[in-house]
Amino acid sequence: MKKPFAVCLAVLTACATVSPGPSTDAEVANAASDALTRFVDSWNRAAAGDAQAPANYGDLYWPDAELVDPTGNIWNGQSAIQQMHVDLWHTAFKGSSVKGLVRRTRRLSPSLMIADFDLDLALFKEAPSGSTQSNGVVKAHLKHVMEKRGAVWKVVAAQNTFYSNPPPAR
């Protein structure tokens, strides 16, 4: 009786302490890729003056989302996140363009995932505070915690961090 209990306890302990690694999950990879495509497309159109693009950008976020920007400011809610970006597209990021790649995805549960993006933001003005600009490009890591509600994946929490050194090799 003690041996089956010990084996069961060892298996349960191992399962509880194993953390999921990078995902090869097609649903998660597709959701991250779609989010990045929508992010880049709406950013570039909004920065170029397209009046419809900010709504498309805001649609990436759930109404109760939170974003921590590169300066450490916290923006609560889809509307605040969208408006902060509208303000940037009319000032410091007007005429900018962004491109990016999905660096890593990871499913946390059936309805939660993390998507890590590496972004290059090409500016036509001075680099934002806290960033380093190289050849007119600011580099950033963007982490999205995405939640699936129904059949739709959107951002529930995000962290954007400027960086100057290249990311470590994978």
Rosetta blueprint (number, residue, H / E / L):
1 M L
2 K H
3 K H
4 P H
5 F H
6 A H
7 V H
8 C H
9 L H
10 A H
11 V H
12 L H
13 T H
14 A H
15 C H
16 A H
17 T H
18 V L
19 S L
20 P L
21 G L
22 P L
23 S L
24 T L
25 D L
26 A H
27 E H
28 V H
29 A H
30 N H
31 A H
32 A H
33 S H
34 D H
35 A H
36 L H
37 T H
38 R H
39 F H
40 V H
41 D H
42 S H
43 W H
44 N H
45 R H
46 A H
47 A H
48 A L
49 G L
50 D L
51 A L
52 Q L
53 A H
54 P H
55 A H
56 N H
57 Y H
58 G H
59 D L
60 L L
61 Y E
62 W E
63 P E
64 D E
65 A E
66 E E
67 L E
68 V E
69 D L
70 P L
71 T L
72 G L
73 N L
74 I E
75 W E
76 N E
77 G L
78 Q H
79 S H
80 A H
81 I H
82 Q H
83 Q H
84 M H
85 H H
86 V H
87 D H
88 L H
89 W H
90 H H
91 T L
92 A L
93 F L
94 K L
95 G L
96 S L
97 S E
98 V E
99 K E
100 G E
101 L E
102 V E
103 R E
104 R E
105 T E
106 R E
107 R E
108 L E
109 S E
110 P L
111 S L
112 L E
113 M E
114 I E
115 A E
116 D E
117 F E
118 D E
119 L E
120 D E
121 L E
122 A E
123 L L
124 F L
125 K L
126 E L
127 A L
128 P L
129 S L
130 G L
131 S L
132 T L
133 Q E
134 S E
135 N L
136 G L
137 V E
138 V E
139 K E
140 A E
141 H E
142 L E
143 K E
144 H E
145 V E
146 M E
147 E E
148 K E
149 R E
150 G L
151 A L
152 V E
153 W E
154 K E
155 V E
156 V E
157 A E
158 A E
159 Q E
160 N E
161 T E
162 F E
163 Y E
164 S L
165 N L
166 P L
167 P L
168 P L
169 A L
170 R L
